[in-house]
Amino acid sequence: MTKAAAPSSASAKAQALPDSYEAGLQELEQLVATLESGQMPLADLLQAYQRGSFLLSHCRGQLKAVEAQIQVLEAGSLKSWNDEA
């Protein structure tokens, strides 16, 4: 019965949000290094890949949100540094 519970807990870990963008990026970099090293057991590869895919998507989403906020600021109240008053 414990094997049936393991996939759900592994799935929950794969979907756990990092504390910050920087923490997510650092975890992603560590996962990539581990995967590239070839030292990870085959049984763990899929789980690590899923976590990496989730982290990549999460970090990209955060970057897009910040880019959208910057565009709103630039369109509304910010002026170019080269504009003369």
PyMOL Python script that loads the backbone (N, CA, C, O; Angstrom):
from pymol import cmd

cmd.read_pdbstr("""\
ATOM      1  N   MET A   1       0.803  -1.191   0.000  1.00  0.00           N
ATOM      2  CA  MET A   1       0.000   0.000   0.000  1.00  0.00           C
ATOM      3  C   MET A   1       0.852   1.264   0.000  1.00  0.00           C
ATOM      4  O   MET A   1       0.413   2.300  -0.500  1.00  0.00           O
ATOM      5  N   THR A   2       2.034   1.200   0.540  1.00  0.00           N
ATOM      6  CA  THR A   2       2.872   2.387   0.585  1.00  0.00           C
ATOM      7  C   THR A   2       3.290   2.826  -0.808  1.00  0.00           C
ATOM      8  O   THR A   2       3.525   4.014  -1.030  1.00  0.00           O
ATOM      9  N   LYS A   3       3.389   1.898  -1.751  1.00  0.00           N
ATOM     10  CA  LYS A   3       3.758   2.278  -3.111  1.00  0.00           C
ATOM     11  C   LYS A   3       2.666   3.108  -3.761  1.00  0.00           C
ATOM     12  O   LYS A   3       2.974   3.975  -4.579  1.00  0.00           O
ATOM     13  N   ALA A   4       1.411   2.879  -3.434  1.00  0.00           N
ATOM     14  CA  ALA A   4       0.334   3.666  -3.996  1.00  0.00           C
ATOM     15  C   ALA A   4       0.380   5.100  -3.471  1.00  0.00           C
ATOM     16  O   ALA A   4       0.001   6.025  -4.188  1.00  0.00           O
ATOM     17  N   ALA A   5       0.829   5.299  -2.252  1.00  0.00           N
ATOM     18  CA  ALA A   5       0.905   6.638  -1.678  1.00  0.00           C
ATOM     19  C   ALA A   5       2.125   7.393  -2.184  1.00  0.00           C
ATOM     20  O   ALA A   5       2.113   8.623  -2.214  1.00  0.00           O
ATOM     21  N   ALA A   6       3.157   6.699  -2.576  1.00  0.00           N
ATOM     22  CA  ALA A   6       4.391   7.347  -3.000  1.00  0.00           C
ATOM     23  C   ALA A   6       4.201   8.242  -4.219  1.00  0.00           C
ATOM     24  O   ALA A   6       4.700   9.367  -4.204  1.00  0.00           O
ATOM     25  N   PRO A   7       3.499   7.807  -5.289  1.00  0.00           N
ATOM     26  CA  PRO A   7       3.363   8.686  -6.437  1.00  0.00           C
ATOM     27  C   PRO A   7       2.653   9.996  -6.111  1.00  0.00           C
ATOM     28  O   PRO A   7       3.018  11.037  -6.659  1.00  0.00           O
ATOM     29  N   SER A   8       1.649   9.976  -5.235  1.00  0.00           N
ATOM     30  CA  SER A   8       0.956  11.222  -4.918  1.00  0.00           C
ATOM     31  C   SER A   8       1.854  12.167  -4.139  1.00  0.00           C
ATOM     32  O   SER A   8       1.798  13.379  -4.349  1.00  0.00           O
ATOM     33  N   SER A   9       2.679  11.642  -3.245  1.00  0.00           N
ATOM     34  CA  SER A   9       3.594  12.513  -2.518  1.00  0.00           C
ATOM     35  C   SER A   9       4.699  13.014  -3.445  1.00  0.00           C
ATOM     36  O   SER A   9       5.151  14.149  -3.298  1.00  0.00           O
ATOM     37  N   ALA A  10       5.133  12.204  -4.378  1.00  0.00           N
ATOM     38  CA  ALA A  10       6.125  12.642  -5.358  1.00  0.00           C
ATOM     39  C   ALA A  10       5.525  13.710  -6.261  1.00  0.00           C
ATOM     40  O   ALA A  10       6.198  14.678  -6.615  1.00  0.00           O
ATOM     41  N   SER A  11       4.278  13.539  -6.627  1.00  0.00           N
ATOM     42  CA  SER A  11       3.591  14.528  -7.457  1.00  0.00           C
ATOM     43  C   SER A  11       3.448  15.846  -6.719  1.00  0.00           C
ATOM     44  O   SER A  11       3.624  16.911  -7.309  1.00  0.00           O
ATOM     45  N   ALA A  12       3.131  15.784  -5.438  1.00  0.00           N
ATOM     46  CA  ALA A  12       3.005  17.001  -4.641  1.00  0.00           C
ATOM     47  C   ALA A  12       4.338  17.727  -4.553  1.00  0.00           C
ATOM     48  O   ALA A  12       4.377  18.955  -4.626  1.00  0.00           O
ATOM     49  N   LYS A  13       5.433  16.987  -4.398  1.00  0.00           N
ATOM     50  CA  LYS A  13       6.756  17.611  -4.341  1.00  0.00           C
ATOM     51  C   LYS A  13       7.099  18.246  -5.685  1.00  0.00           C
ATOM     52  O   LYS A  13       7.698  19.321  -5.730  1.00  0.00           O
ATOM     53  N   ALA A  14       6.724  17.588  -6.776  1.00  0.00           N
ATOM     54  CA  ALA A  14       7.005  18.125  -8.100  1.00  0.00           C
ATOM     55  C   ALA A  14       6.266  19.435  -8.333  1.00  0.00           C
ATOM     56  O   ALA A  14       6.717  20.259  -9.128  1.00  0.00           O
ATOM     57  N   GLN A  15       5.144  19.643  -7.660  1.00  0.00           N
ATOM     58  CA  GLN A  15       4.334  20.838  -7.842  1.00  0.00           C
ATOM     59  C   GLN A  15       4.546  21.884  -6.744  1.00  0.00           C
ATOM     60  O   GLN A  15       3.895  22.928  -6.767  1.00  0.00           O
ATOM     61  N   ALA A  16       5.431  21.632  -5.795  1.00  0.00           N
ATOM     62  CA  ALA A  16       5.664  22.576  -4.698  1.00  0.00           C
ATOM     63  C   ALA A  16       6.347  23.827  -5.238  1.00  0.00           C
ATOM     64  O   ALA A  16       7.350  23.746  -5.947  1.00  0.00           O
ATOM     65  N   LEU A  17       5.790  24.984  -4.893  1.00  0.00           N
ATOM     66  CA  LEU A  17       6.357  26.241  -5.362  1.00  0.00           C
ATOM     67  C   LEU A  17       7.635  26.584  -4.590  1.00  0.00           C
ATOM     68  O   LEU A  17       7.705  26.386  -3.377  1.00  0.00           O
ATOM     69  N   PRO A  18       8.630  27.091  -5.290  1.00  0.00           N
ATOM     70  CA  PRO A  18       9.831  27.552  -4.593  1.00  0.00           C
ATOM     71  C   PRO A  18       9.512  28.834  -3.825  1.00  0.00           C
ATOM     72  O   PRO A  18       8.514  29.497  -4.108  1.00  0.00           O
ATOM     73  N   ASP A  19      10.352  29.180  -2.862  1.00  0.00           N
ATOM     74  CA  ASP A  19      10.130  30.370  -2.040  1.00  0.00           C
ATOM     75  C   ASP A  19      10.230  31.665  -2.841  1.00  0.00           C
ATOM     76  O   ASP A  19       9.563  32.651  -2.525  1.00  0.00           O
ATOM     77  N   SER A  20      11.063  31.657  -3.875  1.00  0.00           N
ATOM     78  CA  SER A  20      11.253  32.862  -4.686  1.00  0.00           C
ATOM     79  C   SER A  20      11.702  32.456  -6.085  1.00  0.00           C
ATOM     80  O   SER A  20      11.985  31.287  -6.345  1.00  0.00           O
ATOM     81  N   TYR A  21      11.763  33.441  -6.980  1.00  0.00           N
ATOM     82  CA  TYR A  21      12.268  33.185  -8.329  1.00  0.00           C
ATOM     83  C   TYR A  21      13.703  32.673  -8.258  1.00  0.00           C
ATOM     84  O   TYR A  21      14.068  31.710  -8.933  1.00  0.00           O
ATOM     85  N   GLU A  22      14.501  33.327  -7.435  1.00  0.00           N
ATOM     86  CA  GLU A  22      15.913  32.955  -7.312  1.00  0.00           C
ATOM     87  C   GLU A  22      16.080  31.544  -6.765  1.00  0.00           C
ATOM     88  O   GLU A  22      16.950  30.798  -7.213  1.00  0.00           O
ATOM     89  N   ALA A  23      15.246  31.181  -5.797  1.00  0.00           N
ATOM     90  CA  ALA A  23      15.307  29.826  -5.236  1.00  0.00           C
ATOM     91  C   ALA A  23      14.907  28.799  -6.288  1.00  0.00           C
ATOM     92  O   ALA A  23      15.507  27.728  -6.370  1.00  0.00           O
ATOM     93  N   GLY A  24      13.906  29.115  -7.083  1.00  0.00           N
ATOM     94  CA  GLY A  24      13.480  28.208  -8.149  1.00  0.00           C
ATOM     95  C   GLY A  24      14.555  28.038  -9.200  1.00  0.00           C
ATOM     96  O   GLY A  24      14.806  26.929  -9.672  1.00  0.00           O
ATOM     97  N   LEU A  25      15.190  29.143  -9.566  1.00  0.00           N
ATOM     98  CA  LEU A  25      16.261  29.083 -10.557  1.00  0.00           C
ATOM     99  C   LEU A  25      17.449  28.279 -10.042  1.00  0.00           C
ATOM    100  O   LEU A  25      18.047  27.497 -10.782  1.00  0.00           O
ATOM    101  N   GLN A  26      17.785  28.475  -8.774  1.00  0.00           N
ATOM    102  CA  GLN A  26      18.903  27.730  -8.180  1.00  0.00           C
ATOM    103  C   GLN A  26      18.585  26.231  -8.144  1.00  0.00           C
ATOM    104  O   GLN A  26      19.436  25.406  -8.474  1.00  0.00           O
ATOM    105  N   GLU A  27      17.367  25.886  -7.747  1.00  0.00           N
ATOM    106  CA  GLU A  27      16.986  24.469  -7.708  1.00  0.00           C
ATOM    107  C   GLU A  27      17.006  23.874  -9.113  1.00  0.00           C
ATOM    108  O   GLU A  27      17.440  22.738  -9.301  1.00  0.00           O
ATOM    109  N   LEU A  28      16.541  24.635 -10.094  1.00  0.00           N
ATOM    110  CA  LEU A  28      16.554  24.166 -11.476  1.00  0.00           C
ATOM    111  C   LEU A  28      17.981  23.929 -11.963  1.00  0.00           C
ATOM    112  O   LEU A  28      18.254  22.921 -12.614  1.00  0.00           O
ATOM    113  N   GLU A  29      18.882  24.842 -11.654  1.00  0.00           N
ATOM    114  CA  GLU A  29      20.283  24.681 -12.049  1.00  0.00           C
ATOM    115  C   GLU A  29      20.905  23.444 -11.404  1.00  0.00           C
ATOM    116  O   GLU A  29      21.678  22.728 -12.042  1.00  0.00           O
ATOM    117  N   GLN A  30      20.567  23.196 -10.140  1.00  0.00           N
ATOM    118  CA  GLN A  30      21.089  22.009  -9.460  1.00  0.00           C
ATOM    119  C   GLN A  30      20.533  20.732 -10.087  1.00  0.00           C
ATOM    120  O   GLN A  30      21.256  19.749 -10.250  1.00  0.00           O
ATOM    121  N   LEU A  31      19.247  20.749 -10.437  1.00  0.00           N
ATOM    122  CA  LEU A  31      18.650  19.579 -11.085  1.00  0.00           C
ATOM    123  C   LEU A  31      19.313  19.291 -12.424  1.00  0.00           C
ATOM    124  O   LEU A  31      19.621  18.141 -12.738  1.00  0.00           O
ATOM    125  N   VAL A  32      19.530  20.329 -13.205  1.00  0.00           N
ATOM    126  CA  VAL A  32      20.166  20.149 -14.515  1.00  0.00           C
ATOM    127  C   VAL A  32      21.568  19.573 -14.351  1.00  0.00           C
ATOM    128  O   VAL A  32      21.958  18.665 -15.086  1.00  0.00           O
ATOM    129  N   ALA A  33      22.323  20.093 -13.397  1.00  0.00           N
ATOM    130  CA  ALA A  33      23.679  19.577 -13.158  1.00  0.00           C
ATOM    131  C   ALA A  33      23.641  18.117 -12.751  1.00  0.00           C
ATOM    132  O   ALA A  33      24.462  17.321 -13.207  1.00  0.00           O
ATOM    133  N   THR A  34      22.693  17.758 -11.898  1.00  0.00           N
ATOM    134  CA  THR A  34      22.570  16.366 -11.453  1.00  0.00           C
ATOM    135  C   THR A  34      22.184  15.464 -12.610  1.00  0.00           C
ATOM    136  O   THR A  34      22.741  14.377 -12.768  1.00  0.00           O
ATOM    137  N   LEU A  35      21.230  15.911 -13.424  1.00  0.00           N
ATOM    138  CA  LEU A  35      20.806  15.110 -14.573  1.00  0.00           C
ATOM    139  C   LEU A  35      21.946  14.935 -15.572  1.00  0.00           C
ATOM    140  O   LEU A  35      22.147  13.845 -16.108  1.00  0.00           O
ATOM    141  N   GLU A  36      22.685  16.002 -15.816  1.00  0.00           N
ATOM    142  CA  GLU A  36      23.792  15.934 -16.771  1.00  0.00           C
ATOM    143  C   GLU A  36      24.955  15.094 -16.274  1.00  0.00           C
ATOM    144  O   GLU A  36      25.730  14.569 -17.073  1.00  0.00           O
ATOM    145  N   SER A  37      25.081  14.965 -14.964  1.00  0.00           N
ATOM    146  CA  SER A  37      26.205  14.200 -14.418  1.00  0.00           C
ATOM    147  C   SER A  37      26.060  12.705 -14.690  1.00  0.00           C
ATOM    148  O   SER A  37      27.053  11.977 -14.708  1.00  0.00           O
ATOM    149  N   GLY A  38      24.845  12.253 -14.900  1.00  0.00           N
ATOM    150  CA  GLY A  38      24.614  10.832 -15.130  1.00  0.00           C
ATOM    151  C   GLY A  38      24.683   9.996 -13.862  1.00  0.00           C
ATOM    152  O   GLY A  38      24.721   8.768 -13.934  1.00  0.00           O
ATOM    153  N   GLN A  39      24.701  10.633 -12.723  1.00  0.00           N
ATOM    154  CA  GLN A  39      24.835   9.917 -11.454  1.00  0.00           C
ATOM    155  C   GLN A  39      23.491   9.640 -10.780  1.00  0.00           C
ATOM    156  O   GLN A  39      23.457   9.048  -9.702  1.00  0.00           O
ATOM    157  N   MET A  40      22.407  10.050 -11.387  1.00  0.00           N
ATOM    158  CA  MET A  40      21.092   9.866 -10.784  1.00  0.00           C
ATOM    159  C   MET A  40      20.552   8.487 -11.153  1.00  0.00           C
ATOM    160  O   MET A  40      20.639   8.079 -12.311  1.00  0.00           O
ATOM    161  N   PRO A  41      19.998   7.770 -10.187  1.00  0.00           N
ATOM    162  CA  PRO A  41      19.402   6.465 -10.493  1.00  0.00           C
ATOM    163  C   PRO A  41      18.247   6.608 -11.485  1.00  0.00           C
ATOM    164  O   PRO A  41      17.518   7.599 -11.462  1.00  0.00           O
ATOM    165  N   LEU A  42      18.095   5.639 -12.326  1.00  0.00           N
ATOM    166  CA  LEU A  42      17.066   5.673 -13.357  1.00  0.00           C
ATOM    167  C   LEU A  42      15.679   5.902 -12.763  1.00  0.00           C
ATOM    168  O   LEU A  42      14.864   6.613 -13.350  1.00  0.00           O
ATOM    169  N   ALA A  43      15.411   5.316 -11.625  1.00  0.00           N
ATOM    170  CA  ALA A  43      14.100   5.452 -10.996  1.00  0.00           C
ATOM    171  C   ALA A  43      13.792   6.905 -10.618  1.00  0.00           C
ATOM    172  O   ALA A  43      12.624   7.281 -10.521  1.00  0.00           O
ATOM    173  N   ASP A  44      14.812   7.713 -10.406  1.00  0.00           N
ATOM    174  CA  ASP A  44      14.611   9.106 -10.001  1.00  0.00           C
ATOM    175  C   ASP A  44      14.612  10.086 -11.168  1.00  0.00           C
ATOM    176  O   ASP A  44      14.242  11.248 -10.999  1.00  0.00           O
ATOM    177  N   LEU A  45      15.022   9.634 -12.343  1.00  0.00           N
ATOM    178  CA  LEU A  45      15.161  10.539 -13.483  1.00  0.00           C
ATOM    179  C   LEU A  45      13.843  11.190 -13.890  1.00  0.00           C
ATOM    180  O   LEU A  45      13.799  12.400 -14.111  1.00  0.00           O
ATOM    181  N   LEU A  46      12.792  10.426 -13.989  1.00  0.00           N
ATOM    182  CA  LEU A  46      11.509  10.972 -14.419  1.00  0.00           C
ATOM    183  C   LEU A  46      11.004  12.009 -13.416  1.00  0.00           C
ATOM    184  O   LEU A  46      10.524  13.075 -13.803  1.00  0.00           O
ATOM    185  N   GLN A  47      11.112  11.694 -12.145  1.00  0.00           N
ATOM    186  CA  GLN A  47      10.672  12.625 -11.105  1.00  0.00           C
ATOM    187  C   GLN A  47      11.477  13.933 -11.172  1.00  0.00           C
ATOM    188  O   GLN A  47      10.912  15.019 -11.048  1.00  0.00           O
ATOM    189  N   ALA A  48      12.776  13.823 -11.364  1.00  0.00           N
ATOM    190  CA  ALA A  48      13.623  15.014 -11.460  1.00  0.00           C
ATOM    191  C   ALA A  48      13.281  15.823 -12.710  1.00  0.00           C
ATOM    192  O   ALA A  48      13.264  17.053 -12.674  1.00  0.00           O
ATOM    193  N   TYR A  49      13.011  15.137 -13.802  1.00  0.00           N
ATOM    194  CA  TYR A  49      12.638  15.819 -15.039  1.00  0.00           C
ATOM    195  C   TYR A  49      11.314  16.566 -14.863  1.00  0.00           C
ATOM    196  O   TYR A  49      11.178  17.706 -15.307  1.00  0.00           O
ATOM    197  N   GLN A  50      10.349  15.925 -14.219  1.00  0.00           N
ATOM    198  CA  GLN A  50       9.056  16.570 -13.973  1.00  0.00           C
ATOM    199  C   GLN A  50       9.220  17.811 -13.106  1.00  0.00           C
ATOM    200  O   GLN A  50       8.614  18.847 -13.380  1.00  0.00           O
ATOM    201  N   ARG A  51      10.033  17.711 -12.068  1.00  0.00           N
ATOM    202  CA  ARG A  51      10.272  18.858 -11.191  1.00  0.00           C
ATOM    203  C   ARG A  51      10.954  19.984 -11.970  1.00  0.00           C
ATOM    204  O   ARG A  51      10.590  21.153 -11.835  1.00  0.00           O
ATOM    205  N   GLY A  52      11.932  19.626 -12.774  1.00  0.00           N
ATOM    206  CA  GLY A  52      12.623  20.627 -13.578  1.00  0.00           C
ATOM    207  C   GLY A  52      11.690  21.319 -14.562  1.00  0.00           C
ATOM    208  O   GLY A  52      11.768  22.533 -14.747  1.00  0.00           O
ATOM    209  N   SER A  53      10.823  20.561 -15.183  1.00  0.00           N
ATOM    210  CA  SER A  53       9.854  21.121 -16.123  1.00  0.00           C
ATOM    211  C   SER A  53       8.915  22.087 -15.406  1.00  0.00           C
ATOM    212  O   SER A  53       8.602  23.159 -15.924  1.00  0.00           O
ATOM    213  N   PHE A  54       8.467  21.702 -14.211  1.00  0.00           N
ATOM    214  CA  PHE A  54       7.596  22.572 -13.424  1.00  0.00           C
ATOM    215  C   PHE A  54       8.320  23.856 -13.033  1.00  0.00           C
ATOM    216  O   PHE A  54       7.759  24.945 -13.151  1.00  0.00           O
ATOM    217  N   LEU A  55       9.567  23.735 -12.569  1.00  0.00           N
ATOM    218  CA  LEU A  55      10.337  24.915 -12.160  1.00  0.00           C
ATOM    219  C   LEU A  55      10.583  25.857 -13.336  1.00  0.00           C
ATOM    220  O   LEU A  55      10.494  27.076 -13.189  1.00  0.00           O
ATOM    221  N   LEU A  56      10.890  25.295 -14.492  1.00  0.00           N
ATOM    222  CA  LEU A  56      11.119  26.107 -15.677  1.00  0.00           C
ATOM    223  C   LEU A  56       9.864  26.893 -16.039  1.00  0.00           C
ATOM    224  O   LEU A  56       9.933  28.089 -16.323  1.00  0.00           O
ATOM    225  N   SER A  57       8.732  26.224 -16.029  1.00  0.00           N
ATOM    226  CA  SER A  57       7.466  26.878 -16.335  1.00  0.00           C
ATOM    227  C   SER A  57       7.144  27.961 -15.308  1.00  0.00           C
ATOM    228  O   SER A  57       6.707  29.053 -15.670  1.00  0.00           O
ATOM    229  N   HIS A  58       7.358  27.664 -14.050  1.00  0.00           N
ATOM    230  CA  HIS A  58       7.083  28.624 -12.984  1.00  0.00           C
ATOM    231  C   HIS A  58       7.973  29.865 -13.111  1.00  0.00           C
ATOM    232  O   HIS A  58       7.484  30.990 -13.000  1.00  0.00           O
ATOM    233  N   CYS A  59       9.256  29.670 -13.341  1.00  0.00           N
ATOM    234  CA  CYS A  59      10.185  30.799 -13.471  1.00  0.00           C
ATOM    235  C   CYS A  59       9.857  31.636 -14.704  1.00  0.00           C
ATOM    236  O   CYS A  59       9.900  32.865 -14.644  1.00  0.00           O
ATOM    237  N   ARG A  60       9.532  30.988 -15.820  1.00  0.00           N
ATOM    238  CA  ARG A  60       9.143  31.727 -17.024  1.00  0.00           C
ATOM    239  C   ARG A  60       7.887  32.557 -16.761  1.00  0.00           C
ATOM    240  O   ARG A  60       7.792  33.701 -17.205  1.00  0.00           O
ATOM    241  N   GLY A  61       6.937  31.989 -16.050  1.00  0.00           N
ATOM    242  CA  GLY A  61       5.718  32.711 -15.719  1.00  0.00           C
ATOM    243  C   GLY A  61       5.991  33.945 -14.875  1.00  0.00           C
ATOM    244  O   GLY A  61       5.397  35.000 -15.092  1.00  0.00           O
ATOM    245  N   GLN A  62       6.889  33.808 -13.914  1.00  0.00           N
ATOM    246  CA  GLN A  62       7.240  34.949 -13.080  1.00  0.00           C
ATOM    247  C   GLN A  62       7.925  36.046 -13.901  1.00  0.00           C
ATOM    248  O   GLN A  62       7.653  37.231 -13.708  1.00  0.00           O
ATOM    249  N   LEU A  63       8.803  35.655 -14.805  1.00  0.00           N
ATOM    250  CA  LEU A  63       9.474  36.635 -15.660  1.00  0.00           C
ATOM    251  C   LEU A  63       8.475  37.364 -16.554  1.00  0.00           C
ATOM    252  O   LEU A  63       8.564  38.580 -16.720  1.00  0.00           O
ATOM    253  N   LYS A  64       7.531  36.632 -17.128  1.00  0.00           N
ATOM    254  CA  LYS A  64       6.521  37.255 -17.985  1.00  0.00           C
ATOM    255  C   LYS A  64       5.660  38.234 -17.200  1.00  0.00           C
ATOM    256  O   LYS A  64       5.298  39.292 -17.715  1.00  0.00           O
ATOM    257  N   ALA A  65       5.330  37.893 -15.965  1.00  0.00           N
ATOM    258  CA  ALA A  65       4.528  38.783 -15.129  1.00  0.00           C
ATOM    259  C   ALA A  65       5.282  40.082 -14.838  1.00  0.00           C
ATOM    260  O   ALA A  65       4.694  41.163 -14.874  1.00  0.00           O
ATOM    261  N   VAL A  66       6.557  39.979 -14.554  1.00  0.00           N
ATOM    262  CA  VAL A  66       7.358  41.170 -14.284  1.00  0.00           C
ATOM    263  C   VAL A  66       7.500  42.009 -15.555  1.00  0.00           C
ATOM    264  O   VAL A  66       7.397  43.234 -15.502  1.00  0.00           O
ATOM    265  N   GLU A  67       7.733  41.360 -16.690  1.00  0.00           N
ATOM    266  CA  GLU A  67       7.831  42.087 -17.961  1.00  0.00           C
ATOM    267  C   GLU A  67       6.542  42.842 -18.250  1.00  0.00           C
ATOM    268  O   GLU A  67       6.588  43.984 -18.709  1.00  0.00           O
ATOM    269  N   ALA A  68       5.397  42.229 -17.990  1.00  0.00           N
ATOM    270  CA  ALA A  68       4.112  42.883 -18.213  1.00  0.00           C
ATOM    271  C   ALA A  68       3.952  44.095 -17.303  1.00  0.00           C
ATOM    272  O   ALA A  68       3.440  45.128 -17.734  1.00  0.00           O
ATOM    273  N   GLN A  69       4.378  43.981 -16.064  1.00  0.00           N
ATOM    274  CA  GLN A  69       4.298  45.107 -15.139  1.00  0.00           C
ATOM    275  C   GLN A  69       5.197  46.257 -15.587  1.00  0.00           C
ATOM    276  O   GLN A  69       4.816  47.423 -15.480  1.00  0.00           O
ATOM    277  N   ILE A  70       6.375  45.933 -16.082  1.00  0.00           N
ATOM    278  CA  ILE A  70       7.296  46.963 -16.572  1.00  0.00           C
ATOM    279  C   ILE A  70       6.704  47.671 -17.777  1.00  0.00           C
ATOM    280  O   ILE A  70       6.810  48.892 -17.894  1.00  0.00           O
ATOM    281  N   GLN A  71       6.082  46.915 -18.674  1.00  0.00           N
ATOM    282  CA  GLN A  71       5.461  47.526 -19.850  1.00  0.00           C
ATOM    283  C   GLN A  71       4.340  48.477 -19.449  1.00  0.00           C
ATOM    284  O   GLN A  71       4.180  49.536 -20.056  1.00  0.00           O
ATOM    285  N   VAL A  72       3.568  48.113 -18.441  1.00  0.00           N
ATOM    286  CA  VAL A  72       2.502  48.989 -17.960  1.00  0.00           C
ATOM    287  C   VAL A  72       3.099  50.265 -17.393  1.00  0.00           C
ATOM    288  O   VAL A  72       2.609  51.360 -17.668  1.00  0.00           O
ATOM    289  N   LEU A  73       4.158  50.127 -16.601  1.00  0.00           N
ATOM    290  CA  LEU A  73       4.806  51.306 -16.033  1.00  0.00           C
ATOM    291  C   LEU A  73       5.382  52.214 -17.116  1.00  0.00           C
ATOM    292  O   LEU A  73       5.228  53.434 -17.059  1.00  0.00           O
ATOM    293  N   GLU A  74       6.035  51.621 -18.087  1.00  0.00           N
ATOM    294  CA  GLU A  74       6.639  52.408 -19.160  1.00  0.00           C
ATOM    295  C   GLU A  74       5.573  53.109 -19.993  1.00  0.00           C
ATOM    296  O   GLU A  74       5.779  54.245 -20.422  1.00  0.00           O
ATOM    297  N   ALA A  75       4.467  52.471 -20.225  1.00  0.00           N
ATOM    298  CA  ALA A  75       3.406  53.056 -21.033  1.00  0.00           C
ATOM    299  C   ALA A  75       2.668  54.162 -20.284  1.00  0.00           C
ATOM    300  O   ALA A  75       2.127  55.084 -20.895  1.00  0.00           O
ATOM    301  N   GLY A  76       2.651  54.061 -18.970  1.00  0.00           N
ATOM    302  CA  GLY A  76       1.870  55.016 -18.196  1.00  0.00           C
ATOM    303  C   GLY A  76       2.631  56.223 -17.714  1.00  0.00           C
ATOM    304  O   GLY A  76       2.337  57.345 -18.128  1.00  0.00           O
ATOM    305  N   SER A  77       3.585  56.023 -16.865  1.00  0.00           N
ATOM    306  CA  SER A  77       4.177  57.178 -16.188  1.00  0.00           C
ATOM    307  C   SER A  77       5.673  57.349 -16.393  1.00  0.00           C
ATOM    308  O   SER A  77       6.204  58.426 -16.124  1.00  0.00           O
ATOM    309  N   LEU A  78       6.351  56.341 -16.851  1.00  0.00           N
ATOM    310  CA  LEU A  78       7.799  56.465 -17.002  1.00  0.00           C
ATOM    311  C   LEU A  78       8.143  57.107 -18.341  1.00  0.00           C
ATOM    312  O   LEU A  78       7.468  56.887 -19.346  1.00  0.00           O
ATOM    313  N   LYS A  79       9.185  57.888 -18.331  1.00  0.00           N
ATOM    314  CA  LYS A  79       9.653  58.518 -19.555  1.00  0.00           C
ATOM    315  C   LYS A  79      11.063  58.034 -19.852  1.00  0.00           C
ATOM    316  O   LYS A  79      11.789  57.594 -18.960  1.00  0.00           O
ATOM    317  N   SER A  80      11.428  58.121 -21.095  1.00  0.00           N
ATOM    318  CA  SER A  80      12.764  57.723 -21.508  1.00  0.00           C
ATOM    319  C   SER A  80      13.799  58.625 -20.854  1.00  0.00           C
ATOM    320  O   SER A  80      13.536  59.804 -20.616  1.00  0.00           O
ATOM    321  N   TRP A  81      14.954  58.089 -20.566  1.00  0.00           N
ATOM    322  CA  TRP A  81      16.032  58.861 -19.954  1.00  0.00           C
ATOM    323  C   TRP A  81      16.513  59.960 -20.912  1.00  0.00           C
ATOM    324  O   TRP A  81      17.070  60.968 -20.477  1.00  0.00           O
ATOM    325  N   ASN A  82      16.296  59.758 -22.208  1.00  0.00           N
ATOM    326  CA  ASN A  82      16.786  60.714 -23.197  1.00  0.00           C
ATOM    327  C   ASN A  82      15.798  61.847 -23.460  1.00  0.00           C
ATOM    328  O   ASN A  82      16.164  62.837 -24.094  1.00  0.00           O
ATOM    329  N   ASP A  83      14.560  61.728 -22.990  1.00  0.00           N
ATOM    330  CA  ASP A  83      13.582  62.777 -23.188  1.00  0.00           C
ATOM    331  C   ASP A  83      13.968  63.999 -22.378  1.00  0.00           C
ATOM    332  O   ASP A  83      14.383  63.891 -21.224  1.00  0.00           O
ATOM    333  N   GLU A  84      13.827  65.160 -22.994  1.00  0.00           N
ATOM    334  CA  GLU A  84      14.131  66.389 -22.268  1.00  0.00           C
ATOM    335  C   GLU A  84      12.839  66.984 -21.765  1.00  0.00           C
ATOM    336  O   GLU A  84      11.829  66.996 -22.469  1.00  0.00           O
ATOM    337  N   ALA A  85      12.878  67.471 -20.558  1.00  0.00           N
ATOM    338  CA  ALA A  85      11.670  68.006 -19.925  1.00  0.00           C
ATOM    339  C   ALA A  85      11.379  69.402 -20.377  1.00  0.00           C
ATOM    340  O   ALA A  85      10.396  70.000 -19.940  1.00  0.00           O
TER     341      ALA A  85
END
""", "prot")
cmd.dss("prot")
cmd.show_as("cartoon", "prot")
cmd.util.cbc("prot")
cmd.orient("prot")
